[in-house]
Amino acid sequence: TYTAVAGDRLIVDTSGGAFTITLPASPSLGDEVRFLDATASFDTNNLTIEPGSEKIMAQTAGDEMVVDTNNAGFALVYQDSDFGWRLKYH
């Protein structure tokens, strides 16, 4: 597991097993964390993103995001407490 910080550009290798990343606990407007599937293995060994104390895409606080698409590359950008982290494609 890993706890991200604002500005992280994470090249994630899940070839050895599923992996969990927790988003920053106290984000500010515009904070961004980027993710890239380094080994085209997200479908076999998923990347789980824990939202910490905020939401992801306005879902219930605490609902995680599971990424299961090979070669995925995307960012999450923090908006506010209503919407939380928003998905941004590169």
Gaussian input, Z-matrix of N, CA and C with variables (Angstrom, degrees):
# hf/3-21g

backbone

0 1
 N
 C     1     B1
 C     2     B2     1     A1
 N     3     B3     2     A2     1     D1
 C     4     B4     3     A3     2     D2
 C     5     B5     4     A4     3     D3
 N     6     B6     5     A5     4     D4
 C     7     B7     6     A6     5     D5
 C     8     B8     7     A7     6     D6
 N     9     B9     8     A8     7     D7
 C    10    B10     9     A9     8     D8
 C    11    B11    10    A10     9     D9
 N    12    B12    11    A11    10    D10
 C    13    B13    12    A12    11    D11
 C    14    B14    13    A13    12    D12
 N    15    B15    14    A14    13    D13
 C    16    B16    15    A15    14    D14
 C    17    B17    16    A16    15    D15
 N    18    B18    17    A17    16    D16
 C    19    B19    18    A18    17    D17
 C    20    B20    19    A19    18    D18
 N    21    B21    20    A20    19    D19
 C    22    B22    21    A21    20    D20
 C    23    B23    22    A22    21    D21
 N    24    B24    23    A23    22    D22
 C    25    B25    24    A24    23    D23
 C    26    B26    25    A25    24    D24
 N    27    B27    26    A26    25    D25
 C    28    B28    27    A27    26    D26
 C    29    B29    28    A28    27    D27
 N    30    B30    29    A29    28    D28
 C    31    B31    30    A30    29    D29
 C    32    B32    31    A31    30    D30
 N    33    B33    32    A32    31    D31
 C    34    B34    33    A33    32    D32
 C    35    B35    34    A34    33    D33
 N    36    B36    35    A35    34    D34
 C    37    B37    36    A36    35    D35
 C    38    B38    37    A37    36    D36
 N    39    B39    38    A38    37    D37
 C    40    B40    39    A39    38    D38
 C    41    B41    40    A40    39    D39
 N    42    B42    41    A41    40    D40
 C    43    B43    42    A42    41    D41
 C    44    B44    43    A43    42    D42
 N    45    B45    44    A44    43    D43
 C    46    B46    45    A45    44    D44
 C    47    B47    46    A46    45    D45
 N    48    B48    47    A47    46    D46
 C    49    B49    48    A48    47    D47
 C    50    B50    49    A49    48    D48
 N    51    B51    50    A50    49    D49
 C    52    B52    51    A51    50    D50
 C    53    B53    52    A52    51    D51
 N    54    B54    53    A53    52    D52
 C    55    B55    54    A54    53    D53
 C    56    B56    55    A55    54    D54
 N    57    B57    56    A56    55    D55
 C    58    B58    57    A57    56    D56
 C    59    B59    58    A58    57    D57
 N    60    B60    59    A59    58    D58
 C    61    B61    60    A60    59    D59
 C    62    B62    61    A61    60    D60
 N    63    B63    62    A62    61    D61
 C    64    B64    63    A63    62    D62
 C    65    B65    64    A64    63    D63
 N    66    B66    65    A65    64    D64
 C    67    B67    66    A66    65    D65
 C    68    B68    67    A67    66    D66
 N    69    B69    68    A68    67    D67
 C    70    B70    69    A69    68    D68
 C    71    B71    70    A70    69    D69
 N    72    B72    71    A71    70    D70
 C    73    B73    72    A72    71    D71
 C    74    B74    73    A73    72    D72
 N    75    B75    74    A74    73    D73
 C    76    B76    75    A75    74    D74
 C    77    B77    76    A76    75    D75
 N    78    B78    77    A77    76    D76
 C    79    B79    78    A78    77    D77
 C    80    B80    79    A79    78    D78
 N    81    B81    80    A80    79    D79
 C    82    B82    81    A81    80    D80
 C    83    B83    82    A82    81    D81
 N    84    B84    83    A83    82    D82
 C    85    B85    84    A84    83    D83
 C    86    B86    85    A85    84    D84
 N    87    B87    86    A86    85    D85
 C    88    B88    87    A87    86    D86
 C    89    B89    88    A88    87    D87
 N    90    B90    89    A89    88    D88
 C    91    B91    90    A90    89    D89
 C    92    B92    91    A91    90    D90
 N    93    B93    92    A92    91    D91
 C    94    B94    93    A93    92    D92
 C    95    B95    94    A94    93    D93
 N    96    B96    95    A95    94    D94
 C    97    B97    96    A96    95    D95
 C    98    B98    97    A97    96    D96
 N    99    B99    98    A98    97    D97
 C   100   B100    99    A99    98    D98
 C   101   B101   100   A100    99    D99
 N   102   B102   101   A101   100   D100
 C   103   B103   102   A102   101   D101
 C   104   B104   103   A103   102   D102
 N   105   B105   104   A104   103   D103
 C   106   B106   105   A105   104   D104
 C   107   B107   106   A106   105   D105
 N   108   B108   107   A107   106   D106
 C   109   B109   108   A108   107   D107
 C   110   B110   109   A109   108   D108
 N   111   B111   110   A110   109   D109
 C   112   B112   111   A111   110   D110
 C   113   B113   112   A112   111   D111
 N   114   B114   113   A113   112   D112
 C   115   B115   114   A114   113   D113
 C   116   B116   115   A115   114   D114
 N   117   B117   116   A116   115   D115
 C   118   B118   117   A117   116   D116
 C   119   B119   118   A118   117   D117
 N   120   B120   119   A119   118   D118
 C   121   B121   120   A120   119   D119
 C   122   B122   121   A121   120   D120
 N   123   B123   122   A122   121   D121
 C   124   B124   123   A123   122   D122
 C   125   B125   124   A124   123   D123
 N   126   B126   125   A125   124   D124
 C   127   B127   126   A126   125   D125
 C   128   B128   127   A127   126   D126
 N   129   B129   128   A128   127   D127
 C   130   B130   129   A129   128   D128
 C   131   B131   130   A130   129   D129
 N   132   B132   131   A131   130   D130
 C   133   B133   132   A132   131   D131
 C   134   B134   133   A133   132   D132
 N   135   B135   134   A134   133   D133
 C   136   B136   135   A135   134   D134
 C   137   B137   136   A136   135   D135
 N   138   B138   137   A137   136   D136
 C   139   B139   138   A138   137   D137
 C   140   B140   139   A139   138   D138
 N   141   B141   140   A140   139   D139
 C   142   B142   141   A141   140   D140
 C   143   B143   142   A142   141   D141
 N   144   B144   143   A143   142   D142
 C   145   B145   144   A144   143   D143
 C   146   B146   145   A145   144   D144
 N   147   B147   146   A146   145   D145
 C   148   B148   147   A147   146   D146
 C   149   B149   148   A148   147   D147
 N   150   B150   149   A149   148   D148
 C   151   B151   150   A150   149   D149
 C   152   B152   151   A151   150   D150
 N   153   B153   152   A152   151   D151
 C   154   B154   153   A153   152   D152
 C   155   B155   154   A154   153   D153
 N   156   B156   155   A155   154   D154
 C   157   B157   156   A156   155   D155
 C   158   B158   157   A157   156   D156
 N   159   B159   158   A158   157   D157
 C   160   B160   159   A159   158   D158
 C   161   B161   160   A160   159   D159
 N   162   B162   161   A161   160   D160
 C   163   B163   162   A162   161   D161
 C   164   B164   163   A163   162   D162
 N   165   B165   164   A164   163   D163
 C   166   B166   165   A165   164   D164
 C   167   B167   166   A166   165   D165
 N   168   B168   167   A167   166   D166
 C   169   B169   168   A168   167   D167
 C   170   B170   169   A169   168   D168
 N   171   B171   170   A170   169   D169
 C   172   B172   171   A171   170   D170
 C   173   B173   172   A172   171   D171
 N   174   B174   173   A173   172   D172
 C   175   B175   174   A174   173   D173
 C   176   B176   175   A175   174   D174
 N   177   B177   176   A176   175   D175
 C   178   B178   177   A177   176   D176
 C   179   B179   178   A178   177   D177
 N   180   B180   179   A179   178   D178
 C   181   B181   180   A180   179   D179
 C   182   B182   181   A181   180   D180
 N   183   B183   182   A182   181   D181
 C   184   B184   183   A183   182   D182
 C   185   B185   184   A184   183   D183
 N   186   B186   185   A185   184   D184
 C   187   B187   186   A186   185   D185
 C   188   B188   187   A187   186   D186
 N   189   B189   188   A188   187   D187
 C   190   B190   189   A189   188   D188
 C   191   B191   190   A190   189   D189
 N   192   B192   191   A191   190   D190
 C   193   B193   192   A192   191   D191
 C   194   B194   193   A193   192   D192
 N   195   B195   194   A194   193   D193
 C   196   B196   195   A195   194   D194
 C   197   B197   196   A196   195   D195
 N   198   B198   197   A197   196   D196
 C   199   B199   198   A198   197   D197
 C   200   B200   199   A199   198   D198
 N   201   B201   200   A200   199   D199
 C   202   B202   201   A201   200   D200
 C   203   B203   202   A202   201   D201
 N   204   B204   203   A203   202   D202
 C   205   B205   204   A204   203   D203
 C   206   B206   205   A205   204   D204
 N   207   B207   206   A206   205   D205
 C   208   B208   207   A207   206   D206
 C   209   B209   208   A208   207   D207
 N   210   B210   209   A209   208   D208
 C   211   B211   210   A210   209   D209
 C   212   B212   211   A211   210   D210
 N   213   B213   212   A212   211   D211
 C   214   B214   213   A213   212   D212
 C   215   B215   214   A214   213   D213
 N   216   B216   215   A215   214   D214
 C   217   B217   216   A216   215   D215
 C   218   B218   217   A217   216   D216
 N   219   B219   218   A218   217   D217
 C   220   B220   219   A219   218   D218
 C   221   B221   220   A220   219   D219
 N   222   B222   221   A221   220   D220
 C   223   B223   222   A222   221   D221
 C   224   B224   223   A223   222   D222
 N   225   B225   224   A224   223   D223
 C   226   B226   225   A225   224   D224
 C   227   B227   226   A226   225   D225
 N   228   B228   227   A227   226   D226
 C   229   B229   228   A228   227   D227
 C   230   B230   229   A229   228   D228
 N   231   B231   230   A230   229   D229
 C   232   B232   231   A231   230   D230
 C   233   B233   232   A232   231   D231
 N   234   B234   233   A233   232   D232
 C   235   B235   234   A234   233   D233
 C   236   B236   235   A235   234   D234
 N   237   B237   236   A236   235   D235
 C   238   B238   237   A237   236   D236
 C   239   B239   238   A238   237   D237
 N   240   B240   239   A239   238   D238
 C   241   B241   240   A240   239   D239
 C   242   B242   241   A241   240   D240
 N   243   B243   242   A242   241   D241
 C   244   B244   243   A243   242   D242
 C   245   B245   244   A244   243   D243
 N   246   B246   245   A245   244   D244
 C   247   B247   246   A246   245   D245
 C   248   B248   247   A247   246   D246
 N   249   B249   248   A248   247   D247
 C   250   B250   249   A249   248   D248
 C   251   B251   250   A250   249   D249
 N   252   B252   251   A251   250   D250
 C   253   B253   252   A252   251   D251
 C   254   B254   253   A253   252   D252
 N   255   B255   254   A254   253   D253
 C   256   B256   255   A255   254   D254
 C   257   B257   256   A256   255   D255
 N   258   B258   257   A257   256   D256
 C   259   B259   258   A258   257   D257
 C   260   B260   259   A259   258   D258
 N   261   B261   260   A260   259   D259
 C   262   B262   261   A261   260   D260
 C   263   B263   262   A262   261   D261
 N   264   B264   263   A263   262   D262
 C   265   B265   264   A264   263   D263
 C   266   B266   265   A265   264   D264
 N   267   B267   266   A266   265   D265
 C   268   B268   267   A267   266   D266
 C   269   B269   268   A268   267   D267

   B1=1.4606
   B2=1.5215
   B3=1.3211
   B4=1.4642
   B5=1.5245
   B6=1.3269
   B7=1.4589
   B8=1.5177
   B9=1.3186
   B10=1.4598
   B11=1.5258
   B12=1.3104
   B13=1.4563
   B14=1.5199
   B15=1.3181
   B16=1.4582
   B17=1.5264
   B18=1.3337
   B19=1.4524
   B20=1.5117
   B21=1.3347
   B22=1.4674
   B23=1.5247
   B24=1.3263
   B25=1.4613
   B26=1.5192
   B27=1.3146
   B28=1.4528
   B29=1.5171
   B30=1.3122
   B31=1.4497
   B32=1.5250
   B33=1.3317
   B34=1.4554
   B35=1.5289
   B36=1.3348
   B37=1.4602
   B38=1.5261
   B39=1.3365
   B40=1.4626
   B41=1.5313
   B42=1.3295
   B43=1.4682
   B44=1.5297
   B45=1.3226
   B46=1.4554
   B47=1.5139
   B48=1.3284
   B49=1.4564
   B50=1.5123
   B51=1.3136
   B52=1.4593
   B53=1.5281
   B54=1.3276
   B55=1.4569
   B56=1.5202
   B57=1.3334
   B58=1.4589
   B59=1.5232
   B60=1.3217
   B61=1.4627
   B62=1.5174
   B63=1.3218
   B64=1.4604
   B65=1.5190
   B66=1.3324
   B67=1.4624
   B68=1.5313
   B69=1.3436
   B70=1.4651
   B71=1.5296
   B72=1.3182
   B73=1.4627
   B74=1.5241
   B75=1.3186
   B76=1.4696
   B77=1.5243
   B78=1.3441
   B79=1.4602
   B80=1.5199
   B81=1.3243
   B82=1.4593
   B83=1.5217
   B84=1.3066
   B85=1.4541
   B86=1.5240
   B87=1.3268
   B88=1.4609
   B89=1.5105
   B90=1.3309
   B91=1.4696
   B92=1.5244
   B93=1.3285
   B94=1.4545
   B95=1.5201
   B96=1.3238
   B97=1.4669
   B98=1.5266
   B99=1.3481
   B100=1.4643
   B101=1.5287
   B102=1.3379
   B103=1.4566
   B104=1.5280
   B105=1.3324
   B106=1.4557
   B107=1.5249
   B108=1.3328
   B109=1.4637
   B110=1.5234
   B111=1.3063
   B112=1.4686
   B113=1.5201
   B114=1.3342
   B115=1.4660
   B116=1.5272
   B117=1.3245
   B118=1.4701
   B119=1.5240
   B120=1.3316
   B121=1.4692
   B122=1.5291
   B123=1.3338
   B124=1.4648
   B125=1.5267
   B126=1.3534
   B127=1.4615
   B128=1.5271
   B129=1.3125
   B130=1.4548
   B131=1.5195
   B132=1.3254
   B133=1.4586
   B134=1.5283
   B135=1.3164
   B136=1.4656
   B137=1.5212
   B138=1.3316
   B139=1.4610
   B140=1.5215
   B141=1.3200
   B142=1.4629
   B143=1.5128
   B144=1.3297
   B145=1.4655
   B146=1.5207
   B147=1.3122
   B148=1.4602
   B149=1.5285
   B150=1.3326
   B151=1.4589
   B152=1.5256
   B153=1.3019
   B154=1.4595
   B155=1.5177
   B156=1.3252
   B157=1.4618
   B158=1.5215
   B159=1.3197
   B160=1.4646
   B161=1.5209
   B162=1.3141
   B163=1.4598
   B164=1.5241
   B165=1.3218
   B166=1.4557
   B167=1.5232
   B168=1.3223
   B169=1.4684
   B170=1.5314
   B171=1.3226
   B172=1.4652
   B173=1.5278
   B174=1.3185
   B175=1.4596
   B176=1.5280
   B177=1.2926
   B178=1.4537
   B179=1.5252
   B180=1.3303
   B181=1.4628
   B182=1.5193
   B183=1.3078
   B184=1.4582
   B185=1.5160
   B186=1.3547
   B187=1.4671
   B188=1.5207
   B189=1.3025
   B190=1.4588
   B191=1.5271
   B192=1.3210
   B193=1.4597
   B194=1.5232
   B195=1.3337
   B196=1.4597
   B197=1.5217
   B198=1.3386
   B199=1.4498
   B200=1.5286
   B201=1.3458
   B202=1.4559
   B203=1.5333
   B204=1.3250
   B205=1.4574
   B206=1.5230
   B207=1.3209
   B208=1.4658
   B209=1.5257
   B210=1.3133
   B211=1.4642
   B212=1.5164
   B213=1.3253
   B214=1.4601
   B215=1.5304
   B216=1.3124
   B217=1.4518
   B218=1.5172
   B219=1.3197
   B220=1.4596
   B221=1.5248
   B222=1.3247
   B223=1.4589
   B224=1.5186
   B225=1.3082
   B226=1.4513
   B227=1.5250
   B228=1.3346
   B229=1.4644
   B230=1.5234
   B231=1.3312
   B232=1.4604
   B233=1.5236
   B234=1.3495
   B235=1.4649
   B236=1.5260
   B237=1.3340
   B238=1.4621
   B239=1.5270
   B240=1.3313
   B241=1.4678
   B242=1.5211
   B243=1.3311
   B244=1.4631
   B245=1.5280
   B246=1.3261
   B247=1.4570
   B248=1.5188
   B249=1.3141
   B250=1.4510
   B251=1.5258
   B252=1.3164
   B253=1.4564
   B254=1.5252
   B255=1.3386
   B256=1.4601
   B257=1.5222
   B258=1.3143
   B259=1.4489
   B260=1.5259
   B261=1.3324
   B262=1.4589
   B263=1.5341
   B264=1.3230
   B265=1.4564
   B266=1.5137
   B267=1.3196
   B268=1.4701
   B269=1.5029
   A1=109.61
   A2=114.76
   A3=121.02
   A4=108.02
   A5=117.44
   A6=121.94
   A7=108.28
   A8=115.66
   A9=121.95
   A10=111.30
   A11=114.75
   A12=122.50
   A13=107.46
   A14=116.48
   A15=121.00
   A16=109.72
   A17=115.61
   A18=120.78
   A19=114.54
   A20=117.66
   A21=120.06
   A22=110.66
   A23=115.14
   A24=123.59
   A25=105.05
   A26=115.97
   A27=121.66
   A28=111.92
   A29=115.93
   A30=122.59
   A31=105.12
   A32=115.52
   A33=122.04
   A34=111.17
   A35=115.75
   A36=122.62
   A37=108.82
   A38=116.27
   A39=120.12
   A40=111.47
   A41=117.22
   A42=119.76
   A43=111.89
   A44=117.59
   A45=121.21
   A46=114.18
   A47=117.46
   A48=121.24
   A49=111.38
   A50=115.92
   A51=122.09
   A52=109.80
   A53=115.94
   A54=121.25
   A55=109.00
   A56=117.41
   A57=122.37
   A58=110.16
   A59=115.47
   A60=122.25
   A61=107.24
   A62=116.86
   A63=122.39
   A64=108.46
   A65=116.11
   A66=121.38
   A67=110.47
   A68=117.28
   A69=120.70
   A70=112.58
   A71=115.81
   A72=122.24
   A73=113.90
   A74=118.27
   A75=121.62
   A76=110.08
   A77=117.28
   A78=119.21
   A79=112.72
   A80=115.00
   A81=123.22
   A82=109.10
   A83=117.29
   A84=123.14
   A85=110.39
   A86=116.30
   A87=121.86
   A88=115.81
   A89=117.97
   A90=119.17
   A91=108.74
   A92=116.07
   A93=120.77
   A94=110.48
   A95=115.10
   A96=122.59
   A97=106.18
   A98=116.73
   A99=121.66
   A100=110.59
   A101=114.42
   A102=121.73
   A103=109.35
   A104=116.16
   A105=121.90
   A106=108.42
   A107=116.44
   A108=122.31
   A109=108.45
   A110=117.30
   A111=122.84
   A112=113.52
   A113=117.94
   A114=120.57
   A115=113.29
   A116=117.00
   A117=121.49
   A118=111.51
   A119=115.83
   A120=119.60
   A121=113.72
   A122=118.07
   A123=119.28
   A124=112.53
   A125=118.52
   A126=118.69
   A127=111.73
   A128=117.48
   A129=122.06
   A130=111.56
   A131=116.49
   A132=123.57
   A133=107.31
   A134=114.92
   A135=121.50
   A136=113.71
   A137=114.37
   A138=122.40
   A139=106.59
   A140=116.98
   A141=121.75
   A142=108.15
   A143=115.62
   A144=120.91
   A145=107.85
   A146=115.17
   A147=122.95
   A148=107.93
   A149=118.42
   A150=120.32
   A151=114.90
   A152=118.15
   A153=119.10
   A154=108.72
   A155=117.39
   A156=121.46
   A157=113.08
   A158=118.06
   A159=121.72
   A160=111.19
   A161=116.51
   A162=123.24
   A163=109.41
   A164=115.65
   A165=122.36
   A166=106.29
   A167=117.89
   A168=123.53
   A169=112.17
   A170=116.40
   A171=124.06
   A172=114.01
   A173=118.10
   A174=120.73
   A175=109.10
   A176=116.85
   A177=121.43
   A178=109.67
   A179=116.37
   A180=120.29
   A181=108.94
   A182=116.11
   A183=121.14
   A184=113.61
   A185=117.88
   A186=120.21
   A187=109.49
   A188=116.17
   A189=121.43
   A190=111.09
   A191=115.28
   A192=122.97
   A193=107.04
   A194=117.18
   A195=121.69
   A196=107.86
   A197=115.92
   A198=121.79
   A199=107.43
   A200=115.46
   A201=120.19
   A202=111.58
   A203=117.10
   A204=122.75
   A205=109.21
   A206=115.93
   A207=120.43
   A208=111.30
   A209=115.31
   A210=123.73
   A211=114.14
   A212=117.63
   A213=120.65
   A214=110.21
   A215=114.99
   A216=122.28
   A217=107.75
   A218=117.80
   A219=121.33
   A220=109.76
   A221=114.74
   A222=121.01
   A223=108.64
   A224=115.92
   A225=122.50
   A226=106.59
   A227=115.57
   A228=121.97
   A229=107.73
   A230=116.83
   A231=120.30
   A232=110.27
   A233=115.21
   A234=120.77
   A235=111.25
   A236=116.99
   A237=121.18
   A238=108.91
   A239=116.23
   A240=119.40
   A241=112.62
   A242=119.15
   A243=121.16
   A244=112.08
   A245=116.55
   A246=121.44
   A247=112.69
   A248=117.46
   A249=121.43
   A250=111.52
   A251=115.62
   A252=123.54
   A253=109.60
   A254=116.60
   A255=122.18
   A256=110.08
   A257=116.28
   A258=123.23
   A259=110.25
   A260=115.07
   A261=121.72
   A262=106.94
   A263=115.88
   A264=119.95
   A265=108.83
   A266=116.33
   A267=120.82
   A268=110.03
   D1=160.13
   D2=-178.25
   D3=-150.66
   D4=142.34
   D5=173.13
   D6=-105.34
   D7=117.86
   D8=-176.99
   D9=-74.47
   D10=158.24
   D11=171.28
   D12=-122.28
   D13=155.05
   D14=179.88
   D15=-54.78
   D16=134.42
   D17=179.81
   D18=93.29
   D19=-6.85
   D20=178.63
   D21=-59.76
   D22=140.57
   D23=171.31
   D24=-122.20
   D25=96.55
   D26=-169.47
   D27=-98.53
   D28=120.75
   D29=172.83
   D30=-98.23
   D31=104.62
   D32=-166.80
   D33=-99.34
   D34=127.77
   D35=179.44
   D36=-110.59
   D37=104.84
   D38=177.62
   D39=-104.02
   D40=17.70
   D41=-178.47
   D42=-62.61
   D43=-25.29
   D44=-179.86
   D45=-94.29
   D46=-2.69
   D47=-179.63
   D48=149.72
   D49=163.50
   D50=179.37
   D51=-58.72
   D52=154.68
   D53=-173.06
   D54=-140.03
   D55=144.52
   D56=178.33
   D57=-120.28
   D58=133.13
   D59=175.14
   D60=-122.29
   D61=131.63
   D62=177.73
   D63=-101.80
   D64=133.34
   D65=179.69
   D66=-74.06
   D67=159.96
   D68=-178.97
   D69=-55.19
   D70=143.48
   D71=-174.22
   D72=-73.40
   D73=-34.38
   D74=-176.65
   D75=-128.00
   D76=70.12
   D77=-176.07
   D78=-73.58
   D79=158.22
   D80=175.42
   D81=-115.88
   D82=156.91
   D83=178.14
   D84=-47.58
   D85=126.50
   D86=177.68
   D87=89.05
   D88=-7.40
   D89=175.85
   D90=-58.30
   D91=141.93
   D92=-175.77
   D93=-137.09
   D94=142.06
   D95=173.05
   D96=-130.57
   D97=129.01
   D98=-178.72
   D99=-107.50
   D100=149.13
   D101=-177.71
   D102=-133.76
   D103=142.73
   D104=176.58
   D105=-143.86
   D106=131.70
   D107=177.21
   D108=-76.55
   D109=103.74
   D110=-173.99
   D111=-71.55
   D112=-28.28
   D113=-171.09
   D114=-125.25
   D115=18.27
   D116=-179.75
   D117=49.21
   D118=48.41
   D119=-175.95
   D120=-128.74
   D121=11.42
   D122=-179.70
   D123=-62.91
   D124=-26.71
   D125=-179.70
   D126=-73.67
   D127=-33.12
   D128=179.41
   D129=-83.16
   D130=-46.93
   D131=179.47
   D132=-124.63
   D133=98.79
   D134=-172.85
   D135=-63.79
   D136=151.95
   D137=167.88
   D138=-95.85
   D139=125.41
   D140=175.60
   D141=-107.84
   D142=130.85
   D143=178.49
   D144=-112.98
   D145=116.68
   D146=177.83
   D147=-89.12
   D148=131.82
   D149=-176.16
   D150=-79.01
   D151=-6.99
   D152=-175.52
   D153=69.43
   D154=-131.02
   D155=-176.19
   D156=-89.75
   D157=0.32
   D158=-176.33
   D159=-112.74
   D160=-175.20
   D161=178.38
   D162=-101.12
   D163=163.68
   D164=167.81
   D165=-118.93
   D166=121.59
   D167=178.22
   D168=54.46
   D169=42.06
   D170=175.61
   D171=64.74
   D172=13.30
   D173=176.32
   D174=-73.14
   D175=172.07
   D176=177.73
   D177=-58.39
   D178=133.89
   D179=178.02
   D180=-52.80
   D181=132.96
   D182=-179.58
   D183=100.18
   D184=-16.88
   D185=177.86
   D186=-72.14
   D187=126.50
   D188=-178.21
   D189=-84.69
   D190=163.90
   D191=176.36
   D192=-112.82
   D193=125.62
   D194=178.58
   D195=-108.38
   D196=124.30
   D197=-179.43
   D198=-105.03
   D199=119.67
   D200=-176.61
   D201=-130.31
   D202=29.79
   D203=179.48
   D204=-113.00
   D205=119.94
   D206=178.32
   D207=-57.20
   D208=144.75
   D209=176.18
   D210=64.48
   D211=17.75
   D212=179.87
   D213=-61.78
   D214=140.29
   D215=173.72
   D216=-141.19
   D217=120.70
   D218=-175.10
   D219=-160.57
   D220=171.51
   D221=175.57
   D222=-129.53
   D223=155.20
   D224=169.05
   D225=-115.61
   D226=128.86
   D227=-178.40
   D228=-118.22
   D229=132.50
   D230=-178.53
   D231=-82.28
   D232=129.18
   D233=178.03
   D234=-103.31
   D235=-65.84
   D236=-178.22
   D237=-166.93
   D238=-178.66
   D239=-176.13
   D240=-71.85
   D241=-19.03
   D242=176.93
   D243=-74.21
   D244=-46.68
   D245=-177.63
   D246=-100.88
   D247=-26.62
   D248=-179.74
   D249=70.98
   D250=-134.07
   D251=-179.25
   D252=-84.25
   D253=127.66
   D254=-178.77
   D255=-108.53
   D256=143.51
   D257=-178.83
   D258=-76.27
   D259=133.84
   D260=177.90
   D261=-132.63
   D262=123.69
   D263=176.50
   D264=-88.94
   D265=144.70
   D266=179.80
   D267=-77.45

